[in-house]
Amino acid sequence: MDTTVTSAAPGAAPGPAGGAAAPAPPVPGTAPAPPVPGIRRRPPVRAWLQPAVIALVLAVAFIGCYIGLQCDPRPHHVPIAVSGKQLADRMRGALGDGVEVHPAADAASARRALERHEVSAALAEGPGGRLDLEVAGAYGPSTTSAVKSLVGAYAEGAGRQVTTRDVVPLTRYDARGLAGFYLAFGVTLAGFVLAQNTLGLAGLLRLRHRFWLLAAVSAAVGSVAAVLAGPVLGAVPAPVVPLAFTLTLLAAAAAFATKLLGTYLGPVGVPAATLLLLTVGNSTSGATISADLLPPAAHAVSALLPPGAAVRAITDLSYFHGAHATVPLITLAAWAVTAALLVGLRSRLRPAATAA
Protein backbone atom coordinates (compact mmCIF):
# COMPACT_ATOMS: atom_id res chain seq x y z
CA MET A 1 0.00 0.00 0.00
CA ASP A 2 1.30 3.43 -1.00
CA THR A 3 1.39 6.09 1.67
CA THR A 4 1.39 9.80 0.73
CA VAL A 5 2.89 12.17 3.21
CA THR A 6 2.07 15.89 2.96
CA SER A 7 3.89 18.53 4.92
CA ALA A 8 1.99 21.40 6.47
CA ALA A 9 2.93 24.93 5.68
CA PRO A 10 5.07 26.60 8.30
CA GLY A 11 2.96 28.05 11.10
CA ALA A 12 -0.20 26.18 10.04
CA ALA A 13 -2.02 24.23 12.68
CA PRO A 14 -2.82 20.63 11.84
CA GLY A 15 -6.45 20.07 10.97
CA PRO A 16 -8.63 17.06 11.58
CA ALA A 17 -8.03 13.96 9.61
CA GLY A 18 -9.25 14.26 6.07
CA GLY A 19 -10.14 17.98 6.58
CA ALA A 20 -8.64 21.31 5.75
CA ALA A 21 -6.04 22.80 8.02
CA ALA A 22 -7.20 25.49 10.47
CA PRO A 23 -5.99 29.01 9.69
CA ALA A 24 -2.72 29.89 11.34
CA PRO A 25 -2.69 32.54 14.07
CA PRO A 26 -1.52 35.95 12.87
CA VAL A 27 2.16 36.64 13.15
CA PRO A 28 2.95 39.77 15.20
CA GLY A 29 3.77 42.74 13.02
CA THR A 30 1.84 41.50 10.00
CA ALA A 31 -1.59 42.40 8.68
CA PRO A 32 -4.48 40.22 9.85
CA ALA A 33 -5.52 37.47 7.51
CA PRO A 34 -8.61 38.12 5.37
CA PRO A 35 -11.84 36.46 6.51
CA VAL A 36 -12.23 32.87 5.43
CA PRO A 37 -15.22 32.36 3.10
CA GLY A 38 -18.06 30.44 4.66
CA ILE A 39 -17.18 31.44 8.25
CA ARG A 40 -19.75 33.83 9.84
CA ARG A 41 -18.72 36.15 12.64
CA ARG A 42 -21.15 37.03 15.40
CA PRO A 43 -22.04 40.76 15.32
CA PRO A 44 -20.93 42.75 18.36
CA VAL A 45 -23.44 43.30 21.14
CA ARG A 46 -23.35 47.06 20.50
CA ALA A 47 -24.86 46.54 17.05
CA TRP A 48 -27.96 45.12 18.72
CA LEU A 49 -28.13 47.34 21.78
CA GLN A 50 -27.58 50.82 20.33
CA PRO A 51 -30.65 51.02 18.04
CA ALA A 52 -32.83 49.27 20.61
CA VAL A 53 -31.83 51.60 23.46
CA ILE A 54 -32.19 54.71 21.29
CA ALA A 55 -35.67 53.70 20.14
CA LEU A 56 -36.82 52.96 23.69
CA VAL A 57 -35.39 56.21 25.09
CA LEU A 58 -37.07 58.30 22.38
CA ALA A 59 -40.41 56.52 22.87
CA VAL A 60 -40.34 57.01 26.64
CA ALA A 61 -39.23 60.65 26.31
CA PHE A 62 -41.86 61.52 23.70
CA ILE A 63 -44.73 59.93 25.61
CA GLY A 64 -43.50 61.22 28.95
CA CYS A 65 -43.16 64.79 27.70
CA TYR A 66 -46.23 65.20 25.51
CA ILE A 67 -48.65 63.19 27.66
CA GLY A 68 -47.04 63.55 31.07
CA LEU A 69 -46.96 67.35 30.97
CA GLN A 70 -50.70 67.45 30.16
CA CYS A 71 -51.80 65.03 32.88
CA ASP A 72 -52.08 67.58 35.69
CA PRO A 73 -51.23 71.13 34.54
CA ARG A 74 -51.27 73.52 37.47
CA PRO A 75 -50.82 77.30 37.54
CA HIS A 76 -47.52 78.51 38.94
CA HIS A 77 -47.26 82.25 39.62
CA VAL A 78 -49.58 83.24 36.76
CA PRO A 79 -49.13 87.04 36.48
CA ILE A 80 -52.36 89.00 36.98
CA ALA A 81 -52.67 92.78 37.12
CA VAL A 82 -55.12 93.77 39.86
CA SER A 83 -56.34 97.32 40.33
CA GLY A 84 -56.88 98.44 43.89
CA LYS A 85 -54.67 97.57 46.85
CA GLN A 86 -57.39 95.87 48.88
CA LEU A 87 -58.45 93.59 46.04
CA ALA A 88 -54.81 92.80 45.27
CA ASP A 89 -54.16 91.80 48.88
CA ARG A 90 -57.28 89.63 49.00
CA MET A 91 -56.36 87.89 45.74
CA ARG A 92 -52.82 87.28 46.92
CA GLY A 93 -54.00 85.80 50.20
CA ALA A 94 -56.74 83.65 48.67
CA LEU A 95 -54.85 82.16 45.70
CA GLY A 96 -51.32 81.91 47.11
CA ASP A 97 -48.64 80.66 44.70
CA GLY A 98 -51.16 80.08 41.93
CA VAL A 99 -50.95 83.73 40.92
CA GLU A 100 -48.41 86.52 40.95
CA VAL A 101 -50.35 89.69 41.69
CA HIS A 102 -49.18 92.88 39.98
CA PRO A 103 -50.89 95.88 41.63
CA ALA A 104 -52.20 98.47 39.17
CA ALA A 105 -53.32 102.02 39.79
CA ASP A 106 -56.66 101.52 38.00
CA ALA A 107 -58.48 99.29 35.52
CA ALA A 108 -56.99 101.12 32.51
CA SER A 109 -53.43 100.55 33.76
CA ALA A 110 -54.16 96.86 34.33
CA ARG A 111 -55.54 96.55 30.79
CA ARG A 112 -52.48 98.23 29.29
CA ALA A 113 -50.23 95.75 31.11
CA LEU A 114 -52.26 92.92 29.58
CA GLU A 115 -52.05 94.40 26.10
CA ARG A 116 -48.27 94.83 26.44
CA HIS A 117 -47.87 91.11 27.25
CA GLU A 118 -46.69 91.85 30.78
CA VAL A 119 -49.43 89.89 32.57
CA SER A 120 -51.86 87.10 31.68
CA ALA A 121 -55.04 88.84 32.88
CA ALA A 122 -56.37 92.08 34.34
CA LEU A 123 -58.83 92.22 37.25
CA ALA A 124 -60.77 95.17 38.61
CA GLU A 125 -63.84 95.84 40.76
CA GLY A 126 -66.96 96.96 38.95
CA PRO A 127 -70.24 98.48 40.09
CA GLY A 128 -72.10 96.63 42.83
CA GLY A 129 -69.06 94.63 43.90
CA ARG A 130 -68.83 92.84 40.56
CA LEU A 131 -65.39 91.60 39.41
CA ASP A 132 -64.38 92.54 35.87
CA LEU A 133 -61.87 90.05 34.45
CA GLU A 134 -60.08 90.79 31.19
CA VAL A 135 -58.08 88.03 29.50
CA ALA A 136 -56.03 87.60 26.33
CA GLY A 137 -57.11 84.66 24.21
CA ALA A 138 -53.79 85.04 22.37
CA TYR A 139 -52.09 83.47 25.38
CA GLY A 140 -53.85 80.22 24.51
CA PRO A 141 -56.79 78.28 25.93
CA SER A 142 -54.81 76.71 28.77
CA THR A 143 -53.79 80.04 30.30
CA THR A 144 -57.21 81.61 29.79
CA SER A 145 -58.97 78.63 31.37
CA ALA A 146 -56.57 78.61 34.34
CA VAL A 147 -57.12 82.31 35.03
CA LYS A 148 -60.89 81.97 34.78
CA SER A 149 -60.82 79.04 37.20
CA LEU A 150 -58.64 80.86 39.72
CA VAL A 151 -60.69 84.06 39.71
CA GLY A 152 -63.94 82.09 39.63
CA ALA A 153 -62.91 80.12 42.72
CA TYR A 154 -62.13 83.34 44.57
CA ALA A 155 -65.40 84.98 43.49
CA GLU A 156 -67.45 81.95 44.55
CA GLY A 157 -65.87 81.97 47.99
CA ALA A 158 -66.45 85.71 48.33
CA GLY A 159 -70.01 85.57 47.01
CA ARG A 160 -69.31 87.86 44.06
CA GLN A 161 -70.07 87.72 40.35
CA VAL A 162 -67.47 87.78 37.57
CA THR A 163 -67.79 89.17 34.06
CA THR A 164 -65.09 88.12 31.58
CA ARG A 165 -63.97 89.87 28.40
CA ASP A 166 -61.31 88.83 25.88
CA VAL A 167 -59.37 91.97 24.93
CA VAL A 168 -56.72 90.24 22.77
CA PRO A 169 -58.61 87.49 20.94
CA LEU A 170 -57.10 84.89 18.63
CA THR A 171 -57.52 85.25 14.90
CA ARG A 172 -60.56 83.43 13.48
CA TYR A 173 -58.34 80.93 11.64
CA ASP A 174 -56.58 79.87 14.85
CA ALA A 175 -59.50 79.15 17.16
CA ARG A 176 -57.51 76.72 19.35
CA GLY A 177 -54.37 78.86 19.57
CA LEU A 178 -52.11 76.14 18.18
CA ALA A 179 -51.00 77.74 14.91
CA GLY A 180 -47.79 79.08 16.48
CA PHE A 181 -46.93 75.65 17.88
CA TYR A 182 -47.47 73.84 14.57
CA LEU A 183 -45.57 76.54 12.72
CA ALA A 184 -42.58 76.24 15.07
CA PHE A 185 -42.77 72.44 15.00
CA GLY A 186 -42.77 72.31 11.21
CA VAL A 187 -39.84 74.68 10.84
CA THR A 188 -37.86 72.87 13.55
CA LEU A 189 -38.51 69.56 11.80
CA ALA A 190 -37.38 71.02 8.47
CA GLY A 191 -34.12 72.29 10.00
CA PHE A 192 -33.54 68.93 11.67
CA VAL A 193 -34.04 66.98 8.41
CA LEU A 194 -31.88 69.47 6.51
CA ALA A 195 -28.95 68.93 8.88
CA GLN A 196 -29.48 65.17 8.92
CA ASN A 197 -29.07 65.07 5.15
CA THR A 198 -26.14 67.46 5.21
CA LEU A 199 -24.25 65.19 7.60
CA GLY A 200 -23.96 62.66 4.78
CA LEU A 201 -22.41 65.20 2.39
CA ALA A 202 -19.07 65.53 4.16
CA GLY A 203 -17.31 63.64 1.37
CA LEU A 204 -18.93 65.69 -1.39
CA LEU A 205 -19.02 69.28 -0.10
CA ARG A 206 -16.50 71.35 1.78
CA LEU A 207 -17.49 72.57 5.22
CA ARG A 208 -18.02 76.15 4.08
CA HIS A 209 -20.27 74.92 1.26
CA ARG A 210 -22.31 72.89 3.74
CA PHE A 211 -22.61 76.00 5.93
CA TRP A 212 -23.87 78.02 2.97
CA LEU A 213 -26.34 75.25 2.20
CA LEU A 214 -27.70 75.23 5.76
CA ALA A 215 -27.98 79.02 5.86
CA ALA A 216 -29.62 79.38 2.43
CA VAL A 217 -32.15 76.61 2.92
CA SER A 218 -32.98 77.91 6.42
CA ALA A 219 -33.81 81.29 4.90
CA ALA A 220 -35.95 79.60 2.24
CA VAL A 221 -37.80 77.49 4.81
CA GLY A 222 -38.43 80.50 7.06
CA SER A 223 -39.72 82.66 4.20
CA VAL A 224 -42.01 80.00 2.75
CA ALA A 225 -43.40 79.09 6.19
CA ALA A 226 -44.09 82.75 7.04
CA VAL A 227 -45.95 83.41 3.79
CA LEU A 228 -47.94 80.18 4.06
CA ALA A 229 -48.98 80.60 7.71
CA GLY A 230 -49.57 84.35 7.37
CA PRO A 231 -51.02 85.80 4.16
CA VAL A 232 -52.05 82.48 2.58
CA LEU A 233 -53.76 80.73 5.52
CA GLY A 234 -54.32 83.73 7.78
CA ALA A 235 -53.58 81.73 10.93
CA VAL A 236 -50.60 83.79 12.14
CA PRO A 237 -51.29 87.56 11.91
CA ALA A 238 -47.66 88.63 12.45
CA PRO A 239 -46.00 90.95 9.89
CA VAL A 240 -44.45 88.77 7.18
CA VAL A 241 -40.88 90.11 7.25
CA PRO A 242 -40.31 89.86 11.04
CA LEU A 243 -42.04 86.48 11.05
CA ALA A 244 -39.85 85.20 8.20
CA PHE A 245 -36.75 86.43 10.05
CA THR A 246 -37.86 84.62 13.23
CA LEU A 247 -38.53 81.37 11.39
CA THR A 248 -35.24 81.61 9.51
CA LEU A 249 -33.41 81.85 12.83
CA LEU A 250 -35.41 78.88 14.14
CA ALA A 251 -34.58 76.73 11.11
CA ALA A 252 -30.90 77.71 11.34
CA ALA A 253 -30.81 77.00 15.08
CA ALA A 254 -32.33 73.54 14.57
CA ALA A 255 -30.08 72.77 11.59
CA PHE A 256 -26.78 73.87 13.11
CA ALA A 257 -27.62 72.32 16.50
CA THR A 258 -28.35 68.98 14.80
CA LYS A 259 -25.16 69.21 12.77
CA LEU A 260 -23.21 70.04 15.94
CA LEU A 261 -24.52 66.97 17.75
CA GLY A 262 -23.96 64.76 14.72
CA THR A 263 -20.41 66.05 14.30
CA TYR A 264 -19.37 65.52 17.91
CA LEU A 265 -21.43 62.46 18.85
CA GLY A 266 -21.40 60.51 15.59
CA PRO A 267 -24.30 58.07 15.06
CA VAL A 268 -25.85 59.04 18.40
CA GLY A 269 -25.96 62.73 17.45
CA VAL A 270 -29.14 62.61 15.36
CA PRO A 271 -31.16 60.79 18.06
CA ALA A 272 -29.80 63.28 20.60
CA ALA A 273 -31.04 66.14 18.41
CA THR A 274 -34.42 64.41 18.12
CA LEU A 275 -34.63 64.20 21.90
CA LEU A 276 -33.51 67.80 22.48
CA LEU A 277 -35.36 69.66 19.74
CA LEU A 278 -38.35 67.64 18.60
CA THR A 279 -39.25 66.05 21.93
CA VAL A 280 -38.23 68.21 24.89
CA GLY A 281 -38.10 71.48 22.95
CA ASN A 282 -41.52 71.26 21.32
CA SER A 283 -43.35 69.72 24.28
CA THR A 284 -42.18 72.52 26.61
CA SER A 285 -42.60 75.33 24.08
CA GLY A 286 -45.65 76.67 25.94
CA ALA A 287 -48.11 76.42 23.07
CA THR A 288 -50.11 73.29 23.90
CA ILE A 289 -49.64 73.82 27.66
CA SER A 290 -48.86 77.35 28.79
CA ALA A 291 -45.44 77.90 30.33
CA ASP A 292 -47.16 79.17 33.49
CA LEU A 293 -48.82 75.75 33.89
CA LEU A 294 -45.69 73.63 33.30
CA PRO A 295 -43.77 71.98 36.15
CA PRO A 296 -40.84 74.08 37.39
CA ALA A 297 -38.18 72.03 35.56
CA ALA A 298 -40.03 72.21 32.24
CA HIS A 299 -40.74 75.91 32.76
CA ALA A 300 -37.03 76.56 33.33
CA VAL A 301 -35.94 75.10 29.97
CA SER A 302 -38.96 76.26 27.99
CA ALA A 303 -37.63 79.63 26.89
CA LEU A 304 -34.03 78.42 26.51
CA LEU A 305 -34.67 75.90 23.71
CA PRO A 306 -35.28 77.02 20.12
CA PRO A 307 -38.94 75.87 19.80
CA GLY A 308 -39.98 77.61 23.01
CA ALA A 309 -38.17 80.81 22.08
CA ALA A 310 -39.77 80.74 18.62
CA VAL A 311 -43.32 80.25 19.97
CA ARG A 312 -42.86 83.26 22.27
CA ALA A 313 -41.57 85.42 19.43
CA ILE A 314 -44.41 84.34 17.12
CA THR A 315 -47.02 85.16 19.77
CA ASP A 316 -45.46 88.56 20.51
CA LEU A 317 -45.23 89.50 16.84
CA SER A 318 -48.77 88.30 16.11
CA TYR A 319 -50.73 89.85 18.96
CA PHE A 320 -48.57 92.18 21.06
CA HIS A 321 -46.72 94.26 18.44
CA GLY A 322 -43.42 92.49 19.16
CA ALA A 323 -43.28 93.95 22.68
CA HIS A 324 -41.06 91.18 24.08
CA ALA A 325 -39.72 89.47 20.95
CA THR A 326 -36.11 90.64 21.37
CA VAL A 327 -35.04 88.08 23.97
CA PRO A 328 -36.44 85.07 22.05
CA LEU A 329 -34.77 86.27 18.85
CA ILE A 330 -31.43 86.60 20.67
CA THR A 331 -31.89 83.06 21.99
CA LEU A 332 -32.46 81.67 18.49
CA ALA A 333 -29.49 83.55 17.06
CA ALA A 334 -27.26 82.35 19.90
CA TRP A 335 -28.15 78.73 19.18
CA ALA A 336 -27.40 79.06 15.47
CA VAL A 337 -24.15 81.03 15.80
CA THR A 338 -22.73 79.03 18.72
CA ALA A 339 -23.44 75.70 17.03
CA ALA A 340 -21.86 76.88 13.77
CA LEU A 341 -18.74 78.11 15.57
CA LEU A 342 -18.33 74.81 17.43
CA VAL A 343 -18.69 72.81 14.22
CA GLY A 344 -16.07 75.01 12.55
CA LEU A 345 -13.77 74.63 15.55
CA ARG A 346 -14.06 70.85 15.32
CA SER A 347 -12.99 70.88 11.69
CA ARG A 348 -9.90 72.96 12.54
CA LEU A 349 -8.87 70.79 15.46
CA ARG A 350 -9.24 67.49 13.63
CA PRO A 351 -6.48 68.09 11.03
CA ALA A 352 -4.17 69.31 13.78
CA ALA A 353 -4.82 66.19 15.83
CA THR A 354 -4.24 63.99 12.76
CA ALA A 355 -0.94 65.70 11.97
CA ALA A 356 0.26 65.31 15.56
C-alpha positions as MATLAB code, in Angstrom:
seq = 'MDTTVTSAAPGAAPGPAGGAAAPAPPVPGTAPAPPVPGIRRRPPVRAWLQPAVIALVLAVAFIGCYIGLQCDPRPHHVPIAVSGKQLADRMRGALGDGVEVHPAADAASARRALERHEVSAALAEGPGGRLDLEVAGAYGPSTTSAVKSLVGAYAEGAGRQVTTRDVVPLTRYDARGLAGFYLAFGVTLAGFVLAQNTLGLAGLLRLRHRFWLLAAVSAAVGSVAAVLAGPVLGAVPAPVVPLAFTLTLLAAAAAFATKLLGTYLGPVGVPAATLLLLTVGNSTSGATISADLLPPAAHAVSALLPPGAAVRAITDLSYFHGAHATVPLITLAAWAVTAALLVGLRSRLRPAATAA';
ca = [
       0.000    0.000    0.000;
       1.300    3.427   -1.003;
       1.387    6.093    1.667;
       1.389    9.797    0.729;
       2.892   12.166    3.205;
       2.069   15.892    2.961;
       3.886   18.534    4.922;
       1.988   21.400    6.471;
       2.931   24.925    5.678;
       5.069   26.601    8.297;
       2.960   28.048   11.096;
      -0.197   26.176   10.037;
      -2.024   24.230   12.684;
      -2.816   20.627   11.843;
      -6.447   20.065   10.969;
      -8.627   17.057   11.581;
      -8.026   13.961    9.606;
      -9.251   14.258    6.075;
     -10.139   17.980    6.581;
      -8.636   21.307    5.749;
      -6.040   22.800    8.021;
      -7.202   25.486   10.469;
      -5.986   29.008    9.687;
      -2.723   29.890   11.337;
      -2.693   32.539   14.075;
      -1.522   35.953   12.875;
       2.158   36.644   13.148;
       2.955   39.768   15.198;
       3.775   42.741   13.017;
       1.836   41.500    9.999;
      -1.594   42.404    8.681;
      -4.482   40.219    9.853;
      -5.521   37.471    7.512;
      -8.610   38.118    5.373;
     -11.839   36.465    6.515;
     -12.230   32.874    5.434;
     -15.219   32.363    3.095;
     -18.058   30.439    4.665;
     -17.184   31.436    8.250;
     -19.749   33.828    9.845;
     -18.724   36.148   12.640;
     -21.153   37.030   15.395;
     -22.044   40.762   15.318;
     -20.934   42.751   18.361;
     -23.445   43.296   21.139;
     -23.355   47.060   20.497;
     -24.858   46.540   17.053;
     -27.961   45.119   18.724;
     -28.135   47.340   21.780;
     -27.583   50.817   20.331;
     -30.649   51.024   18.041;
     -32.828   49.271   20.614;
     -31.834   51.603   23.455;
     -32.186   54.711   21.287;
     -35.674   53.703   20.138;
     -36.822   52.958   23.695;
     -35.392   56.206   25.088;
     -37.073   58.296   22.379;
     -40.415   56.520   22.872;
     -40.341   57.013   26.642;
     -39.229   60.650   26.314;
     -41.856   61.519   23.704;
     -44.729   59.927   25.614;
     -43.497   61.224   28.949;
     -43.160   64.792   27.698;
     -46.230   65.198   25.514;
     -48.647   63.187   27.661;
     -47.035   63.554   31.070;
     -46.964   67.349   30.966;
     -50.696   67.447   30.161;
     -51.799   65.033   32.883;
     -52.078   67.583   35.685;
     -51.232   71.129   34.538;
     -51.270   73.524   37.470;
     -50.820   77.301   37.543;
     -47.521   78.505   38.943;
     -47.259   82.253   39.616;
     -49.577   83.244   36.763;
     -49.125   87.042   36.478;
     -52.362   88.997   36.980;
     -52.668   92.777   37.119;
     -55.125   93.767   39.855;
     -56.345   97.317   40.334;
     -56.878   98.442   43.888;
     -54.667   97.572   46.851;
     -57.392   95.868   48.884;
     -58.446   93.587   46.037;
     -54.810   92.797   45.269;
     -54.158   91.805   48.880;
     -57.277   89.626   48.999;
     -56.364   87.889   45.742;
     -52.818   87.278   46.919;
     -54.002   85.801   50.205;
     -56.744   83.648   48.666;
     -54.852   82.161   45.699;
     -51.323   81.912   47.113;
     -48.644   80.664   44.705;
     -51.156   80.080   41.933;
     -50.951   83.734   40.915;
     -48.407   86.516   40.946;
     -50.352   89.687   41.685;
     -49.180   92.884   39.976;
     -50.886   95.877   41.633;
     -52.198   98.471   39.173;
     -53.321  102.019   39.788;
     -56.660  101.516   38.002;
     -58.477   99.287   35.517;
     -56.987  101.119   32.505;
     -53.434  100.549   33.764;
     -54.163   96.856   34.331;
     -55.545   96.546   30.789;
     -52.478   98.227   29.288;
     -50.226   95.754   31.108;
     -52.261   92.922   29.578;
     -52.053   94.402   26.097;
     -48.269   94.828   26.439;
     -47.871   91.112   27.246;
     -46.688   91.846   30.783;
     -49.434   89.886   32.572;
     -51.862   87.105   31.683;
     -55.035   88.838   32.880;
     -56.372   92.077   34.338;
     -58.827   92.216   37.249;
     -60.773   95.172   38.607;
     -63.837   95.841   40.765;
     -66.959   96.965   38.951;
     -70.240   98.480   40.093;
     -72.103   96.627   42.829;
     -69.056   94.627   43.902;
     -68.827   92.838   40.558;
     -65.387   91.598   39.411;
     -64.379   92.544   35.866;
     -61.868   90.052   34.449;
     -60.077   90.790   31.195;
     -58.083   88.027   29.504;
     -56.030   87.605   26.330;
     -57.108   84.662   24.209;
     -53.789   85.045   22.372;
     -52.085   83.466   25.385;
     -53.849   80.215   24.510;
     -56.786   78.284   25.930;
     -54.807   76.709   28.769;
     -53.786   80.042   30.300;
     -57.209   81.606   29.793;
     -58.973   78.627   31.375;
     -56.570   78.606   34.335;
     -57.117   82.314   35.027;
     -60.886   81.971   34.783;
     -60.825   79.045   37.202;
     -58.645   80.865   39.717;
     -60.688   84.056   39.713;
     -63.940   82.085   39.625;
     -62.910   80.124   42.721;
     -62.125   83.341   44.573;
     -65.398   84.976   43.488;
     -67.453   81.955   44.548;
     -65.873   81.973   47.987;
     -66.448   85.708   48.329;
     -70.013   85.565   47.010;
     -69.313   87.862   44.057;
     -70.075   87.718   40.349;
     -67.471   87.783   37.568;
     -67.787   89.169   34.059;
     -65.092   88.116   31.578;
     -63.973   89.875   28.403;
     -61.311   88.832   25.880;
     -59.372   91.966   24.933;
     -56.716   90.241   22.766;
     -58.606   87.491   20.941;
     -57.096   84.894   18.629;
     -57.519   85.255   14.896;
     -60.555   83.429   13.482;
     -58.337   80.929   11.639;
     -56.585   79.872   14.849;
     -59.501   79.150   17.161;
     -57.505   76.720   19.347;
     -54.374   78.864   19.572;
     -52.109   76.137   18.178;
     -50.996   77.741   14.912;
     -47.790   79.080   16.478;
     -46.928   75.654   17.879;
     -47.467   73.844   14.572;
     -45.572   76.539   12.725;
     -42.584   76.239   15.069;
     -42.768   72.435   15.003;
     -42.772   72.312   11.206;
     -39.839   74.684   10.836;
     -37.861   72.868   13.554;
     -38.514   69.557   11.802;
     -37.379   71.022    8.470;
     -34.116   72.292    9.996;
     -33.540   68.926   11.665;
     -34.041   66.983    8.410;
     -31.879   69.473    6.512;
     -28.954   68.932    8.876;
     -29.480   65.171    8.922;
     -29.073   65.065    5.149;
     -26.141   67.459    5.208;
     -24.249   65.187    7.600;
     -23.957   62.665    4.781;
     -22.410   65.197    2.386;
     -19.068   65.532    4.157;
     -17.310   63.637    1.371;
     -18.932   65.692   -1.387;
     -19.019   69.276   -0.102;
     -16.497   71.350    1.783;
     -17.495   72.575    5.221;
     -18.022   76.151    4.079;
     -20.273   74.924    1.260;
     -22.312   72.891    3.743;
     -22.613   75.995    5.932;
     -23.869   78.017    2.966;
     -26.344   75.248    2.199;
     -27.700   75.231    5.757;
     -27.985   79.022    5.860;
     -29.617   79.384    2.432;
     -32.153   76.606    2.921;
     -32.980   77.910    6.421;
     -33.806   81.285    4.895;
     -35.949   79.600    2.238;
     -37.801   77.493    4.814;
     -38.430   80.505    7.061;
     -39.718   82.656    4.197;
     -42.014   79.995    2.750;
     -43.402   79.095    6.192;
     -44.091   82.753    7.043;
     -45.945   83.406    3.794;
     -47.936   80.184    4.055;
     -48.975   80.597    7.708;
     -49.565   84.351    7.373;
     -51.021   85.803    4.162;
     -52.045   82.484    2.583;
     -53.760   80.729    5.516;
     -54.319   83.733    7.784;
     -53.581   81.728   10.930;
     -50.604   83.791   12.136;
     -51.285   87.556   11.913;
     -47.662   88.633   12.454;
     -46.002   90.946    9.885;
     -44.455   88.772    7.179;
     -40.884   90.106    7.248;
     -40.309   89.859   11.044;
     -42.044   86.475   11.046;
     -39.847   85.202    8.204;
     -36.752   86.425   10.048;
     -37.857   84.620   13.227;
     -38.532   81.369   11.391;
     -35.240   81.614    9.512;
     -33.414   81.848   12.835;
     -35.414   78.876   14.138;
     -34.579   76.732   11.105;
     -30.900   77.708   11.338;
     -30.812   77.005   15.084;
     -32.331   73.542   14.568;
     -30.082   72.768   11.587;
     -26.785   73.868   13.107;
     -27.617   72.319   16.505;
     -28.349   68.984   14.796;
     -25.162   69.213   12.772;
     -23.215   70.035   15.937;
     -24.520   66.966   17.753;
     -23.965   64.756   14.720;
     -20.408   66.053   14.303;
     -19.374   65.525   17.911;
     -21.432   62.455   18.848;
     -21.396   60.511   15.589;
     -24.299   58.068   15.061;
     -25.853   59.043   18.401;
     -25.957   62.727   17.446;
     -29.138   62.609   15.365;
     -31.163   60.792   18.062;
     -29.799   63.281   20.598;
     -31.040   66.140   18.414;
     -34.419   64.408   18.120;
     -34.630   64.204   21.899;
     -33.507   67.796   22.484;
     -35.362   69.664   19.740;
     -38.348   67.643   18.595;
     -39.252   66.052   21.926;
     -38.231   68.210   24.890;
     -38.096   71.476   22.949;
     -41.524   71.264   21.318;
     -43.348   69.724   24.280;
     -42.179   72.516   26.608;
     -42.596   75.335   24.083;
     -45.647   76.669   25.944;
     -48.113   76.417   23.066;
     -50.109   73.287   23.898;
     -49.638   73.825   27.657;
     -48.859   77.355   28.793;
     -45.442   77.904   30.335;
     -47.164   79.169   33.491;
     -48.816   75.750   33.892;
     -45.694   73.633   33.301;
     -43.771   71.977   36.151;
     -40.842   74.083   37.392;
     -38.183   72.031   35.559;
     -40.029   72.211   32.240;
     -40.740   75.909   32.757;
     -37.031   76.563   33.326;
     -35.940   75.103   29.975;
     -38.957   76.261   27.992;
     -37.629   79.634   26.893;
     -34.032   78.417   26.510;
     -34.668   75.901   23.714;
     -35.280   77.022   20.116;
     -38.936   75.871   19.798;
     -39.982   77.612   23.011;
     -38.172   80.806   22.076;
     -39.770   80.740   18.616;
     -43.316   80.251   19.966;
     -42.857   83.257   22.270;
     -41.569   85.417   19.430;
     -44.410   84.342   17.116;
     -47.017   85.162   19.767;
     -45.461   88.564   20.506;
     -45.234   89.496   16.838;
     -48.766   88.297   16.106;
     -50.734   89.855   18.957;
     -48.565   92.178   21.055;
     -46.716   94.257   18.445;
     -43.421   92.494   19.162;
     -43.276   93.946   22.680;
     -41.059   91.184   24.085;
     -39.720   89.473   20.953;
     -36.112   90.638   21.375;
     -35.040   88.078   23.970;
     -36.443   85.071   22.050;
     -34.767   86.268   18.854;
     -31.429   86.596   20.667;
     -31.887   83.057   21.994;
     -32.460   81.670   18.493;
     -29.489   83.553   17.063;
     -27.263   82.350   19.905;
     -28.148   78.725   19.176;
     -27.395   79.060   15.469;
     -24.147   81.035   15.804;
     -22.732   79.030   18.719;
     -23.442   75.702   17.030;
     -21.865   76.885   13.771;
     -18.739   78.109   15.569;
     -18.332   74.812   17.431;
     -18.687   72.810   14.216;
     -16.069   75.010   12.552;
     -13.773   74.626   15.553;
     -14.059   70.849   15.323;
     -12.988   70.884   11.687;
      -9.900   72.961   12.540;
      -8.867   70.792   15.456;
      -9.242   67.494   13.626;
      -6.485   68.086   11.031;
      -4.174   69.310   13.783;
      -4.816   66.186   15.830;
      -4.238   63.993   12.763;
      -0.943   65.698   11.969;
       0.256   65.312   15.558;
];
